[in-house]
Amino acid sequence: MLNQIVFAQVTWFMILAQGLGFFGMLGNFISYQQNTNKRIVGVQIFAALFFFVHMLMIGAPTGALLNIVGAMRNFVFFMRPKKWAKSVWWVYIFCFLYLAAGVLTWEGAISLIPTVAMIFGTVALFIVRPKITRRLVLLCSVGWIIYGVMVFSVAAMVSETLTISSILIAMYKFDRKGAKTAEKS
């Protein structure tokens, strides 16, 4: 019976939507294998754009709008060598934009989960130490896994599971005591 319900909802549109999400997932996975904050957020710009389209297509407006704001945030953080992008005010601006996005697309309490996750992610990405970034993004990933389950985003569920795995690999590779590779900003 459950098999019939699940497969009755499968359409070419849904397959395309989930497929685009998997491109976002690939970008997220690759991003945490980078050893500079700039490279992490640079790759995540593209991942967020794929997830925007994916969330829009599966009917998850909160996730879609949060990903557009996330792409903008990642662009600003990517531009951090520029004076205008270094201000801590960007953290406050993006946290406000995430809260506004959560309110504008309110789907009930379900909207709180990715909104709070993106706020954690913003703080994580503002800190220009990849070791701390990786640890804080773990909190963000848990929120997105929960949201992915609730909106049936297979790509988000798999992506965040792989993101957590990727972060753990990078933590072993770069963050463990005595690791030979030095972190860069």
Backbone as JSON Lines, residues from 0, in Angstrom:
{"i":0,"aa":"M","n":[0.83,-1.2,0.0],"ca":[0.0,0.0,0.0],"c":[0.86,1.26,0.0]}
{"i":1,"aa":"L","n":[1.85,1.33,0.92],"ca":[2.74,2.48,0.97],"c":[3.5,2.62,-0.34]}
{"i":2,"aa":"N","n":[3.9,1.49,-0.91],"ca":[4.6,1.47,-2.19],"c":[3.76,2.16,-3.27]}
{"i":3,"aa":"Q","n":[2.46,1.88,-3.31],"ca":[1.57,2.48,-4.3],"c":[1.43,3.98,-4.07]}
{"i":4,"aa":"I","n":[1.36,4.4,-2.83],"ca":[1.22,5.82,-2.52],"c":[2.47,6.59,-2.94]}
{"i":5,"aa":"V","n":[3.64,6.05,-2.61],"ca":[4.9,6.72,-2.93],"c":[5.07,6.8,-4.44]}
{"i":6,"aa":"F","n":[4.94,5.7,-5.14],"ca":[5.18,5.7,-6.57],"c":[4.08,6.37,-7.38]}
{"i":7,"aa":"A","n":[2.89,6.53,-6.82],"ca":[1.83,7.26,-7.51],"c":[2.17,8.74,-7.62]}
{"i":8,"aa":"Q","n":[3.04,9.24,-6.73],"ca":[3.41,10.65,-6.73],"c":[4.62,10.94,-7.64]}
{"i":9,"aa":"V","n":[5.25,9.9,-8.17],"ca":[6.45,10.08,-8.99],"c":[6.04,10.52,-10.4]}
{"i":10,"aa":"T","n":[6.55,11.67,-10.8],"ca":[6.31,12.19,-12.14],"c":[7.67,12.62,-12.71]}
{"i":11,"aa":"W","n":[7.71,12.88,-14.0],"ca":[8.95,13.37,-14.61],"c":[9.34,14.71,-14.01]}
{"i":12,"aa":"F","n":[8.37,15.52,-13.7],"ca":[8.64,16.82,-13.07],"c":[9.32,16.63,-11.72]}
{"i":13,"aa":"M","n":[8.81,15.68,-10.92],"ca":[9.39,15.43,-9.61],"c":[10.79,14.83,-9.74]}
{"i":14,"aa":"I","n":[10.98,13.98,-10.73],"ca":[12.31,13.41,-10.97],"c":[13.29,14.53,-11.33]}
{"i":15,"aa":"L","n":[12.87,15.45,-12.19],"ca":[13.71,16.6,-12.55],"c":[14.0,17.46,-11.33]}
{"i":16,"aa":"A","n":[12.98,17.72,-10.54],"ca":[13.14,18.55,-9.34],"c":[14.15,17.91,-8.38]}
{"i":17,"aa":"Q","n":[14.01,16.62,-8.14],"ca":[14.94,15.94,-7.24],"c":[16.35,15.92,-7.86]}
{"i":18,"aa":"G","n":[16.42,15.75,-9.17],"ca":[17.72,15.74,-9.86],"c":[18.46,17.06,-9.71]}
{"i":19,"aa":"L","n":[17.74,18.17,-9.84],"ca":[18.39,19.48,-9.66],"c":[18.89,19.63,-8.23]}
{"i":20,"aa":"G","n":[18.14,19.09,-7.3],"ca":[18.59,19.11,-5.91],"c":[19.87,18.32,-5.72]}
{"i":21,"aa":"F","n":[20.03,17.25,-6.51],"ca":[21.26,16.46,-6.38],"c":[22.48,17.21,-6.91]}
{"i":22,"aa":"F","n":[22.29,18.14,-7.85],"ca":[23.41,19.0,-8.25],"c":[23.8,19.92,-7.1]}
{"i":23,"aa":"G","n":[22.81,20.42,-6.37],"ca":[23.09,21.22,-5.18],"c":[23.81,20.39,-4.13]}
{"i":24,"aa":"M","n":[23.38,19.15,-3.99],"ca":[24.01,18.24,-3.04],"c":[25.48,18.03,-3.39]}
{"i":25,"aa":"L","n":[25.77,17.84,-4.66],"ca":[27.15,17.64,-5.09],"c":[28.0,18.87,-4.75]}
{"i":26,"aa":"G","n":[27.44,20.05,-4.99],"ca":[28.16,21.29,-4.65],"c":[28.44,21.39,-3.16]}
{"i":27,"aa":"N","n":[27.45,21.05,-2.33],"ca":[27.66,21.08,-0.88],"c":[28.76,20.12,-0.46]}
{"i":28,"aa":"F","n":[28.73,18.92,-1.01],"ca":[29.74,17.92,-0.64],"c":[31.14,18.41,-1.01]}
{"i":29,"aa":"I","n":[31.28,18.9,-2.22],"ca":[32.58,19.37,-2.69],"c":[33.05,20.57,-1.86]}
{"i":30,"aa":"S","n":[32.14,21.42,-1.45],"ca":[32.53,22.65,-0.75],"c":[33.29,22.38,0.54]}
{"i":31,"aa":"Y","n":[32.88,21.38,1.29],"ca":[33.52,21.13,2.58],"c":[34.86,20.4,2.45]}
{"i":32,"aa":"Q","n":[35.21,20.03,1.24],"ca":[36.53,19.46,1.0],"c":[37.56,20.54,0.67]}
{"i":33,"aa":"Q","n":[37.1,21.77,0.62],"ca":[38.01,22.9,0.38],"c":[38.65,23.28,1.71]}
{"i":34,"aa":"N","n":[39.84,23.85,1.61],"ca":[40.56,24.19,2.83],"c":[40.69,25.7,3.04]}
{"i":35,"aa":"T","n":[39.86,26.47,2.36],"ca":[39.79,27.9,2.66],"c":[38.33,28.29,2.73]}
{"i":36,"aa":"N","n":[38.05,29.28,3.56],"ca":[36.68,29.75,3.7],"c":[36.16,30.28,2.37]}
{"i":37,"aa":"K","n":[36.99,30.99,1.62],"ca":[36.59,31.57,0.34],"c":[36.16,30.47,-0.63]}
{"i":38,"aa":"R","n":[36.89,29.4,-0.69],"ca":[36.55,28.31,-1.6],"c":[35.28,27.59,-1.14]}
{"i":39,"aa":"I","n":[35.11,27.44,0.17],"ca":[33.89,26.81,0.7],"c":[32.67,27.6,0.24]}
{"i":40,"aa":"V","n":[32.66,28.91,0.49],"ca":[31.47,29.71,0.14],"c":[31.32,29.9,-1.36]}
{"i":41,"aa":"G","n":[32.44,29.9,-2.09],"ca":[32.37,30.03,-3.54],"c":[31.61,28.87,-4.17]}
{"i":42,"aa":"V","n":[31.94,27.67,-3.77],"ca":[31.25,26.49,-4.31],"c":[29.79,26.48,-3.83]}
{"i":43,"aa":"Q","n":[29.56,26.94,-2.61],"ca":[28.19,26.92,-2.08],"c":[27.24,27.91,-2.76]}
{"i":44,"aa":"I","n":[27.76,28.91,-3.44],"ca":[26.89,29.81,-4.2],"c":[26.09,29.0,-5.21]}
{"i":45,"aa":"F","n":[26.8,28.16,-5.95],"ca":[26.14,27.35,-6.98],"c":[25.23,26.29,-6.38]}
{"i":46,"aa":"A","n":[25.64,25.71,-5.27],"ca":[24.79,24.72,-4.61],"c":[23.47,25.35,-4.18]}
{"i":47,"aa":"A","n":[23.53,26.55,-3.61],"ca":[22.31,27.24,-3.15],"c":[21.38,27.55,-4.32]}
{"i":48,"aa":"L","n":[21.93,27.91,-5.47],"ca":[21.08,28.21,-6.63],"c":[20.36,26.95,-7.12]}
{"i":49,"aa":"F","n":[21.05,25.83,-7.13],"ca":[20.38,24.57,-7.51],"c":[19.31,24.21,-6.49]}
{"i":50,"aa":"F","n":[19.61,24.39,-5.22],"ca":[18.61,24.07,-4.19],"c":[17.43,25.03,-4.24]}
{"i":51,"aa":"F","n":[17.64,26.28,-4.62],"ca":[16.53,27.23,-4.79],"c":[15.53,26.66,-5.8]}
{"i":52,"aa":"V","n":[16.02,26.29,-6.97],"ca":[15.13,25.77,-8.02],"c":[14.48,24.48,-7.56]}
{"i":53,"aa":"H","n":[15.25,23.62,-6.95],"ca":[14.72,22.34,-6.44],"c":[13.57,22.56,-5.45]}
{"i":54,"aa":"M","n":[13.81,23.41,-4.45],"ca":[12.78,23.65,-3.43],"c":[11.53,24.3,-4.04]}
{"i":55,"aa":"L","n":[11.74,25.2,-4.97],"ca":[10.62,25.83,-5.65],"c":[9.78,24.77,-6.39]}
{"i":56,"aa":"M","n":[10.47,23.87,-7.07],"ca":[9.77,22.85,-7.86],"c":[9.02,21.84,-7.0]}
{"i":57,"aa":"I","n":[9.52,21.55,-5.79],"ca":[8.82,20.56,-4.96],"c":[7.77,21.22,-4.07]}
{"i":58,"aa":"G","n":[7.63,22.54,-4.18],"ca":[6.6,23.23,-3.4],"c":[7.0,23.52,-1.97]}
{"i":59,"aa":"A","n":[8.27,23.87,-1.77],"ca":[8.78,24.2,-0.44],"c":[9.26,25.66,-0.46]}
{"i":60,"aa":"P","n":[8.32,26.61,-0.36],"ca":[8.7,28.02,-0.54],"c":[9.69,28.55,0.5]}
{"i":61,"aa":"T","n":[9.59,28.09,1.73],"ca":[10.55,28.56,2.74],"c":[11.95,28.14,2.35]}
{"i":62,"aa":"G","n":[12.11,26.88,2.0],"ca":[13.43,26.39,1.58],"c":[13.94,27.11,0.36]}
{"i":63,"aa":"A","n":[13.05,27.41,-0.6],"ca":[13.46,28.1,-1.82],"c":[13.98,29.5,-1.5]}
{"i":64,"aa":"L","n":[13.19,30.28,-0.77],"ca":[13.6,31.66,-0.48],"c":[14.84,31.71,0.39]}
{"i":65,"aa":"L","n":[14.95,30.8,1.34],"ca":[16.16,30.76,2.18],"c":[17.4,30.46,1.35]}
{"i":66,"aa":"N","n":[17.26,29.64,0.32],"ca":[18.41,29.34,-0.53],"c":[18.82,30.51,-1.41]}
{"i":67,"aa":"I","n":[17.87,31.31,-1.85],"ca":[18.24,32.53,-2.61],"c":[18.99,33.49,-1.71]}
{"i":68,"aa":"V","n":[18.49,33.69,-0.5],"ca":[19.19,34.56,0.45],"c":[20.57,33.95,0.76]}
{"i":69,"aa":"G","n":[20.63,32.62,0.84],"ca":[21.9,31.94,1.08],"c":[22.91,32.17,-0.03]}
{"i":70,"aa":"A","n":[22.45,32.16,-1.27],"ca":[23.35,32.44,-2.4],"c":[23.89,33.87,-2.3]}
{"i":71,"aa":"M","n":[23.01,34.81,-1.94],"ca":[23.46,36.21,-1.78],"c":[24.47,36.31,-0.64]}
{"i":72,"aa":"R","n":[24.18,35.64,0.46],"ca":[25.09,35.64,1.61],"c":[26.45,35.08,1.21]}
{"i":73,"aa":"N","n":[26.42,33.96,0.5],"ca":[27.68,33.33,0.1],"c":[28.48,34.24,-0.84]}
{"i":74,"aa":"F","n":[27.79,34.97,-1.7],"ca":[28.49,35.91,-2.58],"c":[29.18,37.0,-1.76]}
{"i":75,"aa":"V","n":[28.47,37.57,-0.79],"ca":[29.07,38.61,0.05],"c":[30.27,38.04,0.8]}
{"i":76,"aa":"F","n":[30.13,36.85,1.37],"ca":[31.23,36.25,2.12],"c":[32.4,35.88,1.19]}
{"i":77,"aa":"F","n":[32.1,35.52,-0.05],"ca":[33.13,35.24,-1.04],"c":[33.93,36.5,-1.34]}
{"i":78,"aa":"M","n":[33.25,37.63,-1.32],"ca":[33.88,38.92,-1.63],"c":[34.58,39.53,-0.41]}
{"i":79,"aa":"R","n":[34.71,38.81,0.64],"ca":[35.24,39.33,1.89],"c":[36.58,40.06,1.77]}
{"i":80,"aa":"P","n":[37.44,39.76,0.85],"ca":[38.65,40.58,0.77],"c":[38.35,42.06,0.48]}
{"i":81,"aa":"K","n":[37.2,42.33,-0.11],"ca":[36.8,43.72,-0.36],"c":[36.33,44.34,0.95]}
{"i":82,"aa":"K","n":[36.65,45.6,1.12],"ca":[36.33,46.29,2.38],"c":[34.83,46.24,2.69]}
{"i":83,"aa":"W","n":[33.99,46.46,1.68],"ca":[32.54,46.52,1.91],"c":[31.98,45.19,2.41]}
{"i":84,"aa":"A","n":[32.65,44.08,2.12],"ca":[32.12,42.76,2.49],"c":[32.64,42.26,3.83]}
{"i":85,"aa":"K","n":[33.52,43.0,4.47],"ca":[34.13,42.54,5.73],"c":[33.3,42.86,6.96]}
{"i":86,"aa":"S","n":[32.34,43.73,6.86],"ca":[31.6,44.2,8.02],"c":[30.77,43.1,8.69]}
{"i":87,"aa":"V","n":[30.82,43.09,10.01],"ca":[30.01,42.16,10.79],"c":[28.52,42.46,10.59]}
{"i":88,"aa":"W","n":[28.18,43.63,10.11],"ca":[26.78,43.98,9.85],"c":[26.13,43.04,8.85]}
{"i":89,"aa":"W","n":[26.93,42.43,7.98],"ca":[26.35,41.47,7.03],"c":[25.71,40.29,7.76]}
{"i":90,"aa":"V","n":[26.29,39.88,8.86],"ca":[25.7,38.78,9.64],"c":[24.31,39.19,10.1]}
{"i":91,"aa":"Y","n":[24.19,40.39,10.64],"ca":[22.89,40.87,11.12],"c":[21.9,41.05,9.96]}
{"i":92,"aa":"I","n":[22.38,41.59,8.85],"ca":[21.51,41.79,7.69],"c":[20.96,40.46,7.2]}
{"i":93,"aa":"F","n":[21.84,39.47,7.05],"ca":[21.37,38.18,6.55],"c":[20.5,37.45,7.55]}
{"i":94,"aa":"C","n":[20.81,37.55,8.81],"ca":[19.93,36.93,9.82],"c":[18.55,37.56,9.76]}
{"i":95,"aa":"F","n":[18.48,38.88,9.6],"ca":[17.19,39.56,9.43],"c":[16.49,39.06,8.17]}
{"i":96,"aa":"L","n":[17.22,38.95,7.05],"ca":[16.62,38.48,5.8],"c":[16.1,37.04,5.93]}
{"i":97,"aa":"Y","n":[16.81,36.21,6.67],"ca":[16.32,34.85,6.89],"c":[15.03,34.86,7.71]}
{"i":98,"aa":"L","n":[15.0,35.67,8.75],"ca":[13.77,35.77,9.54],"c":[12.62,36.29,8.68]}
{"i":99,"aa":"A","n":[12.89,37.3,7.87],"ca":[11.85,37.85,6.98],"c":[11.38,36.78,5.99]}
{"i":100,"aa":"A","n":[12.31,36.02,5.43],"ca":[11.95,34.95,4.49],"c":[11.07,33.91,5.17]}
{"i":101,"aa":"G","n":[11.42,33.55,6.41],"ca":[10.62,32.58,7.15],"c":[9.21,33.08,7.41]}
{"i":102,"aa":"V","n":[9.08,34.37,7.71],"ca":[7.76,34.97,7.95],"c":[6.97,35.07,6.64]}
{"i":103,"aa":"L","n":[7.62,35.52,5.57],"ca":[6.93,35.7,4.28],"c":[6.43,34.39,3.69]}
{"i":104,"aa":"T","n":[7.12,33.31,3.97],"ca":[6.74,32.01,3.4],"c":[6.19,31.07,4.46]}
{"i":105,"aa":"W","n":[5.68,31.62,5.53],"ca":[5.25,30.84,6.69],"c":[4.39,29.66,6.3]}
{"i":106,"aa":"E","n":[4.86,28.46,6.63],"ca":[4.12,27.23,6.39],"c":[3.77,26.57,7.72]}
{"i":107,"aa":"G","n":[3.89,27.32,8.79],"ca":[3.71,26.78,10.13],"c":[5.07,26.58,10.77]}
{"i":108,"aa":"A","n":[5.09,25.83,11.83],"ca":[6.34,25.61,12.58],"c":[7.44,25.02,11.71]}
{"i":109,"aa":"I","n":[7.06,24.34,10.64],"ca":[8.04,23.76,9.73],"c":[9.0,24.84,9.18]}
{"i":110,"aa":"S","n":[8.53,26.07,9.05],"ca":[9.36,27.16,8.53],"c":[10.45,27.58,9.5]}
{"i":111,"aa":"L","n":[10.25,27.32,10.78],"ca":[11.26,27.71,11.77],"c":[12.55,26.91,11.64]}
{"i":112,"aa":"I","n":[12.42,25.65,11.29],"ca":[13.58,24.75,11.29],"c":[14.66,25.22,10.31]}
{"i":113,"aa":"P","n":[14.36,25.39,9.02],"ca":[15.43,25.83,8.11],"c":[15.83,27.29,8.34]}
{"i":114,"aa":"T","n":[14.9,28.1,8.85],"ca":[15.23,29.51,9.13],"c":[16.31,29.58,10.21]}
{"i":115,"aa":"V","n":[16.11,28.87,11.29],"ca":[17.11,28.85,12.36],"c":[18.41,28.21,11.87]}
{"i":116,"aa":"A","n":[18.28,27.16,11.06],"ca":[19.47,26.5,10.52],"c":[20.31,27.48,9.69]}
{"i":117,"aa":"M","n":[19.66,28.3,8.88],"ca":[20.39,29.25,8.05],"c":[21.05,30.34,8.89]}
{"i":118,"aa":"I","n":[20.44,30.69,9.99],"ca":[21.07,31.67,10.89],"c":[22.36,31.08,11.47]}
{"i":119,"aa":"F","n":[22.31,29.81,11.9],"ca":[23.53,29.14,12.37],"c":[24.57,29.08,11.26]}
{"i":120,"aa":"G","n":[24.11,28.77,10.05],"ca":[25.03,28.68,8.91],"c":[25.67,30.01,8.58]}
{"i":121,"aa":"T","n":[24.93,31.1,8.75],"ca":[25.47,32.42,8.48],"c":[26.59,32.77,9.45]}
{"i":122,"aa":"V","n":[26.36,32.5,10.7],"ca":[27.41,32.74,11.7],"c":[28.62,31.86,11.38]}
{"i":123,"aa":"A","n":[28.37,30.61,11.02],"ca":[29.45,29.67,10.71],"c":[30.3,30.16,9.54]}
{"i":124,"aa":"L","n":[29.65,30.64,8.49],"ca":[30.39,31.05,7.3],"c":[31.06,32.42,7.46]}
{"i":125,"aa":"F","n":[30.56,33.24,8.38],"ca":[31.19,34.54,8.61],"c":[32.55,34.36,9.29]}
{"i":126,"aa":"I","n":[32.62,33.36,10.13],"ca":[33.88,33.08,10.82],"c":[34.85,32.53,9.79]}
{"i":127,"aa":"V","n":[35.99,33.16,9.64],"ca":[36.91,32.79,8.56],"c":[37.91,31.71,8.97]}
{"i":128,"aa":"R","n":[37.51,30.88,9.88],"ca":[38.34,29.74,10.28],"c":[37.59,28.47,9.9]}
{"i":129,"aa":"P","n":[38.02,27.79,8.83],"ca":[37.3,26.61,8.36],"c":[37.03,25.58,9.45]}
{"i":130,"aa":"K","n":[37.91,25.45,10.43],"ca":[37.71,24.49,11.51],"c":[36.42,24.8,12.28]}
{"i":131,"aa":"I","n":[36.22,26.07,12.62],"ca":[35.01,26.48,13.34],"c":[33.81,26.43,12.41]}
{"i":132,"aa":"T","n":[34.0,26.85,11.16],"ca":[32.91,26.81,10.17],"c":[32.35,25.41,10.06]}
{"i":133,"aa":"R","n":[33.22,24.44,9.91],"ca":[32.75,23.05,9.76],"c":[31.94,22.6,10.97]}
{"i":134,"aa":"R","n":[32.38,22.96,12.16],"ca":[31.67,22.52,13.38],"c":[30.29,23.16,13.49]}
{"i":135,"aa":"L","n":[30.2,24.45,13.2],"ca":[28.91,25.13,13.31],"c":[27.93,24.69,12.21]}
{"i":136,"aa":"V","n":[28.46,24.37,11.05],"ca":[27.58,23.94,9.96],"c":[26.93,22.6,10.28]}
{"i":137,"aa":"L","n":[27.5,21.83,11.17],"ca":[26.85,20.59,11.59],"c":[25.45,20.87,12.15]}
{"i":138,"aa":"L","n":[25.31,21.94,12.93],"ca":[23.99,22.31,13.46],"c":[23.02,22.67,12.33]}
{"i":139,"aa":"C","n":[23.53,23.4,11.37],"ca":[22.72,23.79,10.21],"c":[22.23,22.55,9.46]}
{"i":140,"aa":"S","n":[23.12,21.59,9.27],"ca":[22.77,20.38,8.52],"c":[21.67,19.57,9.19]}
{"i":141,"aa":"V","n":[21.69,19.5,10.49],"ca":[20.63,18.76,11.2],"c":[19.27,19.39,10.92]}
{"i":142,"aa":"G","n":[19.19,20.72,10.95],"ca":[17.94,21.41,10.65],"c":[17.45,21.13,9.24]}
{"i":143,"aa":"W","n":[18.36,21.13,8.29],"ca":[17.97,20.89,6.89],"c":[17.57,19.43,6.65]}
{"i":144,"aa":"I","n":[18.16,18.5,7.38],"ca":[17.71,17.1,7.25],"c":[16.26,16.99,7.71]}
{"i":145,"aa":"I","n":[15.96,17.6,8.83],"ca":[14.58,17.55,9.35],"c":[13.62,18.2,8.35]}
{"i":146,"aa":"Y","n":[13.97,19.38,7.84],"ca":[13.12,20.06,6.86],"c":[12.98,19.2,5.59]}
{"i":147,"aa":"G","n":[14.08,18.6,5.15],"ca":[14.04,17.75,3.96],"c":[13.07,16.59,4.11]}
{"i":148,"aa":"V","n":[13.04,15.98,5.28],"ca":[12.1,14.9,5.55],"c":[10.67,15.44,5.48]}
{"i":149,"aa":"M","n":[10.44,16.61,6.06],"ca":[9.08,17.15,6.14],"c":[8.54,17.6,4.79]}
{"i":150,"aa":"V","n":[9.41,18.05,3.86],"ca":[8.92,18.49,2.54],"c":[9.22,17.46,1.46]}
{"i":151,"aa":"F","n":[9.7,16.3,1.87],"ca":[10.1,15.21,0.98],"c":[11.09,15.67,-0.08]}
{"i":152,"aa":"S","n":[12.17,16.26,0.39],"ca":[13.29,16.61,-0.47],"c":[14.36,15.54,-0.28]}
{"i":153,"aa":"V","n":[14.33,14.57,-1.18],"ca":[15.31,13.5,-1.11],"c":[16.72,14.09,-1.22]}
{"i":154,"aa":"A","n":[16.86,15.06,-2.11],"ca":[18.17,15.69,-2.3],"c":[18.66,16.37,-1.03]}
{"i":155,"aa":"A","n":[17.79,17.06,-0.32],"ca":[18.2,17.72,0.93],"c":[18.58,16.7,1.99]}
{"i":156,"aa":"M","n":[17.8,15.62,2.1],"ca":[18.12,14.59,3.09],"c":[19.47,13.96,2.81]}
{"i":157,"aa":"V","n":[19.69,13.57,1.56],"ca":[20.96,12.94,1.19],"c":[22.09,13.96,1.28]}
{"i":158,"aa":"S","n":[21.82,15.17,0.79],"ca":[22.85,16.22,0.8],"c":[23.37,16.5,2.2]}
{"i":159,"aa":"E","n":[22.46,16.68,3.12],"ca":[22.9,17.03,4.48],"c":[23.55,15.84,5.17]}
{"i":160,"aa":"T","n":[23.11,14.63,4.85],"ca":[23.8,13.45,5.39],"c":[25.22,13.4,4.84]}
{"i":161,"aa":"L","n":[25.37,13.66,3.53],"ca":[26.71,13.69,2.94],"c":[27.52,14.89,3.43]}
{"i":162,"aa":"T","n":[26.85,16.01,3.65],"ca":[27.54,17.18,4.18],"c":[28.14,16.86,5.54]}
{"i":163,"aa":"I","n":[27.35,16.23,6.38],"ca":[27.86,15.84,7.7],"c":[29.04,14.89,7.53]}
{"i":164,"aa":"S","n":[28.92,13.92,6.62],"ca":[30.03,13.0,6.36],"c":[31.25,13.74,5.83]}
{"i":165,"aa":"S","n":[31.03,14.66,4.89],"ca":[32.12,15.44,4.32],"c":[32.81,16.29,5.38]}
{"i":166,"aa":"I","n":[32.02,16.9,6.25],"ca":[32.59,17.71,7.33],"c":[33.42,16.83,8.26]}
{"i":167,"aa":"L","n":[32.9,15.65,8.59],"ca":[33.65,14.76,9.46],"c":[34.97,14.31,8.82]}
{"i":168,"aa":"I","n":[34.93,14.06,7.51],"ca":[36.16,13.7,6.79],"c":[37.14,14.88,6.83]}
{"i":169,"aa":"A","n":[36.64,16.07,6.55],"ca":[37.51,17.26,6.56],"c":[38.04,17.54,7.97]}
{"i":170,"aa":"M","n":[37.21,17.3,8.99],"ca":[37.68,17.5,10.36],"c":[38.84,16.53,10.66]}
{"i":171,"aa":"Y","n":[38.71,15.3,10.18],"ca":[39.79,14.34,10.37],"c":[41.03,14.78,9.57]}
{"i":172,"aa":"K","n":[40.8,15.2,8.34],"ca":[41.87,15.56,7.43],"c":[42.61,16.83,7.86]}
{"i":173,"aa":"F","n":[41.86,17.86,8.28],"ca":[42.45,19.16,8.56],"c":[42.49,19.56,10.03]}
{"i":174,"aa":"D","n":[41.5,19.12,10.81],"ca":[41.31,19.68,12.14],"c":[41.92,18.87,13.28]}
{"i":175,"aa":"R","n":[42.22,17.63,13.05],"ca":[42.71,16.83,14.17],"c":[44.09,17.31,14.6]}
{"i":176,"aa":"K","n":[44.35,17.09,15.84],"ca":[45.62,17.52,16.42],"c":[46.76,16.81,15.68]}
{"i":177,"aa":"G","n":[47.7,17.61,15.25],"ca":[48.86,17.06,14.55],"c":[48.68,16.91,13.06]}
{"i":178,"aa":"A","n":[47.53,17.37,12.51],"ca":[47.35,17.3,11.06],"c":[48.41,18.16,10.39]}
{"i":179,"aa":"K","n":[49.01,17.64,9.32],"ca":[50.12,18.34,8.68],"c":[49.68,19.49,7.8]}
{"i":180,"aa":"T","n":[48.44,19.48,7.33],"ca":[47.96,20.53,6.45],"c":[47.46,21.7,7.3]}
{"i":181,"aa":"A","n":[48.01,22.85,7.06],"ca":[47.6,24.06,7.8],"c":[46.35,24.64,7.16]}
{"i":182,"aa":"E","n":[45.45,25.15,7.98],"ca":[44.24,25.81,7.48],"c":[44.58,27.19,6.96]}
{"i":183,"aa":"K","n":[43.8,27.61,5.99],"ca":[43.95,28.94,5.41],"c":[42.61,29.63,5.47]}
{"i":184,"aa":"S","n":[42.61,30.93,5.5],"ca":[41.35,31.69,5.54],"c":[40.76,31.85,4.18]}
